[in-house]
Amino acid sequence: MNRFERWFLKRIFKKQVKQGPWRHLHIIELYMLIRESVENEFTEDNPLDLYRFLMNRFYESVADLK
């Protein structure tokens, strides 16, 4: 990902996670878009493998916060 793409995604994410009554739905939508992209890219993997892969990536990202 280049600098422009990263900047653009950060701008979209900032808008999606703003405080409001529907922010939880916007965050779910972001996760769904990531999951759909992974499913479309890794068509040979079964759903359980993709789930584990995405969960592991999520836990790695949370570990970076510590």
Phi, psi and omega in degrees: 000131180271176185298320180296315180299317178297316178300316182295316178297318178300321179296316178295313181299319180301319180292321184288331186258012177301150178303139177168169184291342184249011185299326180297325178289324178294321179292319176300318180299320178298314178298322178296320179296320177295314180299316179298319179296319178295316179299320180289330181278320185251067185291339182280345181274148178278163184301324180293318177297318179295321177299312179298318179301311182293321179295318178298318178295321178297313181295326175296321180292325178289323180297331178293342181281341183282000000 
